[in-house]
Amino acid sequence: MSKMFQAGPTGETIRSDCQVFYTPGSDTLRIELKSRVEVLFSESIKNLVELTLSSLGIKTGSVSIVDFGALPFVMMAQIETAIKRAHPELKREALPDFKEHAKYASSFGRFRRSRLYLPGNQPKLFLNAGIHKPDCIILDLEDSVPPAEKDGARLMVRNALRTLDFFGSERMVRINQGALGMEDLEAIIRHNVHTVLLPKTESADQVIAMEAKVNEILKSKGLKQQIYYMPILESATGVLNAREIAMASKNNVGLAMGLEDYTADIGTQRTLEGKESFFARSMLVNAARAAGIQPIDTVFSDVSDEKALRASVQTTKSMGFDGMGCIHPRQIRPIHEEFAPTELEITKAKTIIMAADEAEARGLGVVAVGSKMIDPPVVKRAERTIKMAVDTGLIPKNWKEQD
């Protein structure tokens, strides 16, 4: 008797997903479908299933699907996962059509105040993530995905990148370490990912190897899309090599901190006070600034304590970080509000920008505020402060006309 291969979640509270059961065989392909929306969509679901199996070259055996309201990209990923668990040598893909809203670009210096982590094997969390307006959405293939589900999560994330509207959030993917990470890159790089997060980075060589793989994939497919990188420091070795890691690629846009693994590595535990991580975070900030990229702090793990979150963000900002991770949408607004510039910072930035505009109009190469000379990096920082103030609604876009 042929072995049955399964993909999809188990349990009693499944939503926005499906279960797929595939048994290889020599008989003509047989398809069985059970769906909560069978009365309304049975024909379209059946057509989707047949198209997916045809794309994968499956003409025999039996496929049984139990649908719990899965969107097409989800069902296609689960079908492909089940088929490839039975036929790991299969190279064909069943790709959903690229949606126009999935094709926007990112930029090197964009805001990355908030980065919302979403487990790559839980598509129900993907669907409305962009509505909450995080600066970045991280589709995670690493720690949040059990080892047995990593193959399916990889295909789910690939399909999500092709189809979902994240409403302008930067589309990040945290890949796995080592060989698994290289397989992740093979799956996602061609499908409009903006930034790849490299976990547990301990040397510049890891970044260089990742970039070489990305370039190899792009070249083989004749693509020239811009891919950015964000290494994550999660060990004592990584922290001590922070500067070399930060400077390992011109496509690095940031350097991120992962404190759960870091504190375990140095033999301590995280505290709200954060004394145990002050050295590591300071090293990261200085390395990132030296490389001209963004320092990004770790996640705050207590979703229910907004007061403590705000205090943590204030500390993060005071240390020089540009952003931090979050694990729940309710953390996004407090993070944005606490990273927003103060009234004093806005007033100072306005004064610097107006002085720079006046110097340029008069053909002067030096900017002065009172008796103090202002360097170009200070002007650039003032411009960023004003941009953030406009973005968070603290001042109008045409503030110069009103001042």
C-alpha positions as CSV (number, residue, x, y, z in Angstrom):
1,M,0.0,0.0,0.0
2,S,1.3,3.4,-1.0
3,K,2.3,5.9,1.8
4,M,0.1,9.0,2.2
5,F,1.8,12.4,2.4
6,Q,0.2,15.3,4.3
7,A,0.6,19.1,4.4
8,G,-1.2,21.7,6.3
9,P,-2.1,22.3,10.0
10,T,-3.7,19.9,12.4
11,G,-6.2,20.7,15.2
12,E,-9.7,21.9,15.7
13,T,-9.4,25.6,15.2
14,I,-8.0,25.8,11.7
15,R,-8.9,28.9,9.7
16,S,-7.7,30.5,6.4
17,D,-5.8,27.3,5.6
18,C,-6.3,23.7,4.4
19,Q,-5.2,20.2,4.8
20,V,-3.8,18.2,1.8
21,F,-3.5,14.4,1.7
22,Y,-1.6,12.9,-1.3
23,T,-1.1,9.2,-2.0
24,P,1.1,8.4,-5.0
25,G,-0.2,5.7,-7.3
26,S,-0.5,4.5,-10.9
27,D,-4.2,4.9,-11.3
28,T,-5.7,8.0,-13.0
29,L,-5.6,11.0,-10.7
30,R,-8.5,11.2,-8.3
31,I,-9.4,14.4,-6.4
32,E,-11.7,14.7,-3.3
33,L,-12.6,18.1,-1.9
34,K,-14.3,19.1,1.3
35,S,-14.8,22.8,1.9
36,R,-16.6,25.1,4.2
37,V,-17.5,27.2,1.1
38,E,-18.1,24.3,-1.1
39,V,-21.6,25.4,-2.1
40,L,-20.4,28.8,-3.4
41,F,-16.9,28.0,-4.7
42,S,-16.6,24.3,-5.3
43,E,-16.0,24.7,-9.0
44,S,-13.4,27.4,-8.7
45,I,-11.6,25.5,-6.0
46,K,-11.6,22.3,-8.1
47,N,-10.2,24.3,-11.0
48,L,-7.5,25.7,-8.8
49,V,-6.5,22.2,-7.5
50,E,-6.4,20.8,-11.0
51,L,-4.3,23.7,-12.3
52,T,-1.9,23.3,-9.4
53,L,-1.5,19.6,-9.9
54,S,-1.1,20.0,-13.7
55,S,1.7,22.6,-13.1
56,L,3.5,20.1,-10.9
57,G,3.1,17.4,-13.5
58,I,0.9,15.1,-11.3
59,K,-1.4,12.9,-13.4
60,T,-1.9,9.8,-11.1
61,G,-2.6,9.0,-7.5
62,S,-5.2,10.5,-5.2
63,V,-5.5,13.9,-3.6
64,S,-7.8,14.8,-0.8
65,I,-8.3,18.4,0.4
66,V,-10.1,19.6,3.5
67,D,-10.5,23.4,3.1
68,F,-11.0,25.8,6.0
69,G,-11.3,29.0,4.0
70,A,-7.8,29.0,2.4
71,L,-7.0,31.7,-0.1
72,P,-5.7,30.4,-3.5
73,F,-2.0,31.1,-2.7
74,V,-2.4,29.1,0.6
75,M,-4.0,26.1,-1.1
76,M,-1.4,26.1,-3.9
77,A,1.4,26.1,-1.3
78,Q,-0.1,23.3,0.7
79,I,-0.7,21.1,-2.4
80,E,2.9,21.7,-3.6
81,T,4.2,20.8,-0.2
82,A,2.4,17.5,0.0
83,I,3.4,16.6,-3.6
84,K,7.1,17.5,-3.0
85,R,7.2,15.5,0.3
86,A,6.2,12.5,-1.8
87,H,8.5,13.5,-4.7
88,P,11.5,15.5,-3.2
89,E,13.3,15.3,-6.6
90,L,10.5,17.4,-8.3
91,K,11.8,20.7,-9.6
92,R,8.5,22.1,-11.0
93,E,6.7,24.9,-9.2
94,A,3.1,25.9,-9.0
95,L,3.3,29.7,-8.8
96,P,0.3,32.0,-8.3
97,D,0.1,35.0,-10.6
98,F,2.0,38.1,-9.5
99,K,-0.5,40.7,-8.3
100,E,0.2,44.3,-9.2
101,H,0.0,45.4,-5.5
102,A,2.9,43.1,-4.7
103,K,5.4,44.8,-7.0
104,Y,6.3,48.0,-5.1
105,A,10.0,48.8,-4.3
106,S,11.8,49.7,-1.1
107,S,14.7,52.0,-0.5
108,F,18.0,52.0,1.4
109,G,17.2,54.7,4.0
110,R,13.5,54.2,4.5
111,F,12.1,54.1,8.1
112,R,12.4,50.8,9.9
113,R,11.1,51.8,13.2
114,S,8.8,48.7,13.5
115,R,9.4,45.3,12.0
116,L,6.5,42.9,12.6
117,Y,7.4,39.2,12.8
118,L,5.0,36.7,11.3
119,P,5.6,32.9,11.5
120,G,6.0,31.7,7.9
121,N,3.7,28.7,8.4
122,Q,0.7,30.7,9.6
123,P,-0.9,32.4,6.6
124,K,-3.9,33.5,8.7
125,L,-1.6,36.1,10.2
126,F,-0.3,37.4,6.8
127,L,-3.7,38.4,5.5
128,N,-4.3,41.7,7.3
129,A,-0.8,42.4,8.6
130,G,-0.3,45.4,6.4
131,I,-3.4,47.2,7.6
132,H,-1.6,47.9,10.9
133,K,1.1,49.9,9.0
134,P,4.3,48.5,10.3
135,D,7.3,49.9,8.5
136,C,8.4,46.3,7.8
137,I,6.8,42.9,7.8
138,I,9.1,39.9,8.5
139,L,7.9,36.6,7.1
140,D,9.9,34.3,9.3
141,L,11.3,30.9,8.2
142,E,13.6,30.4,11.2
143,D,12.9,30.2,14.9
144,S,9.1,30.5,14.7
145,V,8.7,27.5,12.3
146,P,9.1,23.9,13.6
147,P,11.7,21.9,11.7
148,A,9.1,19.6,10.1
149,E,7.2,22.6,8.7
150,K,10.1,24.5,7.1
151,D,9.6,23.1,3.6
152,G,6.0,24.1,3.6
153,A,6.6,27.5,5.2
154,R,9.2,28.3,2.4
155,L,6.5,27.7,-0.3
156,M,3.9,29.6,1.7
157,V,6.1,32.7,2.1
158,R,7.1,32.5,-1.6
159,N,3.4,32.6,-2.6
160,A,2.6,35.3,-0.2
161,L,5.3,37.5,-1.6
162,R,3.7,37.1,-5.1
163,T,0.1,37.8,-4.1
164,L,-0.5,39.7,-0.9
165,D,-0.9,43.4,-0.4
166,F,1.2,44.6,2.6
167,F,0.2,48.2,2.0
168,G,3.6,49.6,1.5
169,S,5.4,47.8,4.4
170,E,8.9,46.6,3.5
171,R,8.8,42.9,2.7
172,M,11.4,41.1,4.8
173,V,12.2,37.4,5.1
174,R,14.2,35.9,7.9
175,I,15.9,32.8,6.4
176,N,17.4,29.9,8.2
177,Q,21.1,29.3,8.9
178,G,23.4,27.3,6.7
179,A,22.2,25.0,3.9
180,L,18.6,25.5,4.8
181,G,19.0,29.2,4.4
182,M,20.5,28.7,0.9
183,E,17.4,26.7,0.0
184,D,15.2,29.5,1.4
185,L,17.0,32.0,-0.9
186,E,16.4,29.7,-3.9
187,A,12.7,29.8,-3.1
188,I,12.1,33.5,-2.3
189,I,14.6,35.8,-4.1
190,R,12.8,35.9,-7.4
191,H,9.5,36.9,-5.9
192,N,9.8,40.5,-4.8
193,V,11.4,40.2,-1.4
194,H,12.9,43.6,-0.4
195,T,15.3,42.6,2.5
196,V,16.7,39.3,3.7
197,L,17.4,38.9,7.4
198,L,20.4,36.7,8.2
199,P,20.1,35.1,11.7
200,K,22.9,34.4,14.1
201,T,25.5,36.2,12.0
202,E,29.0,35.8,13.5
203,S,31.3,36.8,10.6
204,A,31.4,38.9,7.5
205,D,31.9,35.6,5.5
206,Q,28.3,34.6,6.2
207,V,27.0,37.9,4.7
208,I,29.4,37.5,1.7
209,A,28.2,33.9,1.1
210,M,24.6,35.0,1.3
211,E,25.1,37.8,-1.1
212,A,27.0,35.5,-3.5
213,K,24.1,33.1,-3.5
214,V,21.6,35.9,-4.1
215,N,23.6,37.2,-7.0
216,E,23.9,33.7,-8.5
217,I,20.1,33.3,-8.4
218,L,19.4,36.7,-9.9
219,K,22.0,36.1,-12.7
220,S,20.7,32.7,-13.5
221,K,17.2,34.2,-14.0
222,G,18.3,37.3,-15.8
223,L,17.0,39.6,-13.0
224,K,18.4,42.8,-11.7
225,Q,16.1,43.6,-8.7
226,Q,17.5,45.3,-5.6
227,I,17.9,43.1,-2.6
228,Y,18.9,44.5,0.8
229,Y,20.4,42.6,3.8
230,M,20.0,42.9,7.6
231,P,22.4,40.6,9.6
232,I,21.2,39.8,13.1
233,L,23.7,39.6,15.9
234,E,22.8,36.9,18.5
235,S,26.0,35.8,20.1
236,A,29.1,37.1,21.8
237,T,31.2,36.4,18.7
238,G,28.7,38.2,16.5
239,V,28.8,41.3,18.7
240,L,32.6,41.4,18.7
241,N,32.7,41.1,14.9
242,A,29.9,43.7,14.5
243,R,31.9,46.3,12.5
244,E,33.2,43.7,9.9
245,I,29.6,42.3,9.6
246,A,28.1,45.7,9.1
247,M,30.6,46.6,6.4
248,A,30.5,43.2,4.6
249,S,28.1,44.3,1.9
250,K,27.1,47.6,0.3
251,N,23.6,46.2,0.3
252,N,23.4,46.0,4.1
253,V,20.7,48.4,5.2
254,G,20.8,47.6,8.9
255,L,22.2,45.6,11.7
256,A,19.8,44.0,14.1
257,M,20.0,42.7,17.7
258,G,18.7,39.4,18.9
259,L,18.8,39.4,22.7
260,E,17.2,36.1,23.6
261,D,20.0,34.1,22.0
262,Y,22.7,36.6,22.9
263,T,21.9,36.6,26.7
264,A,21.8,32.8,26.6
265,D,25.2,32.7,24.9
266,I,26.8,34.9,27.6
267,G,25.1,32.9,30.4
268,T,22.6,35.4,31.7
269,Q,18.9,36.4,31.2
270,R,17.2,39.4,29.8
271,T,15.9,42.0,32.2
272,L,13.8,45.1,31.7
273,E,16.7,47.2,33.0
274,G,19.0,45.8,30.3
275,K,22.4,46.1,32.0
276,E,23.3,42.7,30.7
277,S,22.9,43.8,27.1
278,F,24.3,47.4,27.2
279,F,27.7,46.5,25.9
280,A,26.3,44.4,23.0
281,R,23.7,47.0,22.0
282,S,26.3,49.8,22.2
283,M,28.7,47.8,20.0
284,L,26.0,47.3,17.4
285,V,24.9,50.9,17.3
286,N,28.5,52.1,16.8
287,A,29.2,49.4,14.2
288,A,26.1,50.3,12.2
289,R,26.8,54.1,12.4
290,A,30.4,53.5,11.3
291,A,29.0,51.6,8.3
292,G,26.3,54.2,7.5
293,I,23.5,51.8,8.1
294,Q,20.6,51.6,10.6
295,P,21.0,50.0,14.0
296,I,17.8,48.0,14.9
297,D,17.1,46.8,18.4
298,T,15.6,43.5,19.5
299,V,11.9,42.7,20.1
300,F,10.0,43.5,23.3
301,S,8.4,40.2,24.4
302,D,5.6,41.2,26.8
303,V,2.7,42.0,24.5
304,S,0.4,43.0,27.3
305,D,2.6,45.6,29.0
306,E,2.4,48.8,26.9
307,K,3.8,51.0,29.6
308,A,7.0,48.8,29.8
309,L,7.1,48.7,26.0
310,R,7.1,52.5,25.8
311,A,9.9,52.7,28.4
312,S,11.9,50.2,26.5
313,V,11.5,52.1,23.2
314,Q,12.6,55.3,25.0
315,T,15.8,53.6,26.1
316,T,16.3,52.1,22.7
317,K,16.0,55.5,21.1
318,S,18.3,57.2,23.6
319,M,21.0,54.6,22.8
320,G,20.9,55.6,19.1
321,F,18.8,52.8,17.6
322,D,16.5,53.6,14.6
323,G,13.9,50.9,15.3
324,M,13.1,47.6,16.9
325,G,11.2,44.4,16.3
326,C,7.7,43.6,17.4
327,I,5.7,40.4,17.8
328,H,2.2,41.7,17.8
329,P,0.4,44.5,15.8
330,R,-0.6,46.2,19.0
331,Q,3.1,47.1,19.6
332,I,3.3,49.1,16.3
333,R,1.6,52.3,17.4
334,P,3.5,52.7,20.7
335,I,6.8,52.1,18.9
336,H,6.0,54.7,16.2
337,E,4.9,57.3,18.8
338,E,7.9,56.8,21.0
339,F,10.4,57.0,18.1
340,A,8.7,60.2,16.9
341,P,10.8,63.3,17.4
342,T,10.0,65.6,20.3
343,E,8.9,69.2,19.9
344,L,12.4,70.4,20.8
345,E,13.9,68.0,18.2
346,I,11.6,69.2,15.6
347,T,12.2,72.9,16.3
348,K,16.0,72.4,16.2
349,A,15.7,70.4,13.0
350,K,13.6,73.2,11.4
351,T,16.2,75.8,12.4
352,I,19.0,73.7,10.8
353,I,17.1,73.1,7.6
354,M,16.1,76.7,7.2
355,A,19.8,77.7,7.7
356,A,20.9,75.2,5.1
357,D,18.4,76.5,2.6
358,E,19.5,80.0,3.2
359,A,23.2,79.1,2.8
360,E,22.4,77.3,-0.5
361,A,20.4,80.3,-1.8
362,R,23.3,82.6,-1.0
363,G,25.8,80.3,-2.6
364,L,27.6,79.6,0.7
365,G,29.4,76.3,1.3
366,V,29.1,76.5,5.0
367,V,25.9,76.3,7.1
368,A,25.8,78.2,10.4
369,V,23.2,78.5,13.1
370,G,24.1,81.5,15.2
371,S,27.8,81.2,15.8
372,K,27.9,77.4,15.3
373,M,29.0,75.7,12.1
374,I,26.7,72.8,11.0
375,D,28.3,69.8,9.3
376,P,26.5,68.0,6.4
377,P,25.7,64.9,8.6
378,V,23.9,67.2,11.0
379,V,21.8,68.6,8.2
380,K,21.0,65.2,7.0
381,R,19.9,64.1,10.4
382,A,17.7,67.2,10.7
383,E,16.1,66.3,7.4
384,R,15.4,62.8,8.6
385,T,13.8,64.2,11.8
386,I,11.5,66.4,9.8
387,K,10.6,63.5,7.5
388,M,9.6,61.4,10.5
389,A,7.6,64.3,12.0
390,V,5.7,64.6,8.7
391,D,5.2,60.9,8.5
392,T,3.8,60.7,12.0
393,G,1.5,63.7,11.5
394,L,3.3,66.0,13.9
395,I,3.8,68.7,11.3
396,P,2.3,69.3,7.9
397,K,4.2,68.4,4.7
398,N,4.2,72.1,3.7
399,W,5.6,73.3,7.1
400,K,8.1,75.7,5.5
401,E,5.2,77.7,4.1
402,Q,3.6,78.0,7.5
403,D,6.7,78.8,9.5
